Amino acid sequence: MNGGLNETDLIKTELTRFDGAMIGREAYQNPYFLADLEREVYGALQTRSRHEIAHLMADYAERQNELYGTPVKSITRHILGLFHGESGAKDWKRTLSTLPYEEGAGPDVIMKALESVDKAREKHRIVA
């Protein structure tokens, strides 16, 4: 099966017929979908939360910058969809679509984006 699969139940069905399934765009637009697959298709008992992933990505961005001079925008563009479908997703995406492109931007922009998610959730009284 090649691409277009964006629901875990559909993927489970296709895996009964095929050896593999290509997710494609869904993994890029909604990277946390991979955690859903880990739980629902492969039976993982624990997966990292979006917040944990954001912290890990900030650490990764820091290391990549120190080791190779990688600008944070080269990393944040790949995690724009981390909060896809969640409260605060627009705030996350807005922050990561602007701050990493400013002069002198560093890995702290990921933490600022996470703070924007938390503020949006607090505003709507949703606990992370």
Order of alpha helices (4+ residues) and beta strands (2+ residues): alpha-alpha-alpha-alpha-alpha-alpha-alpha
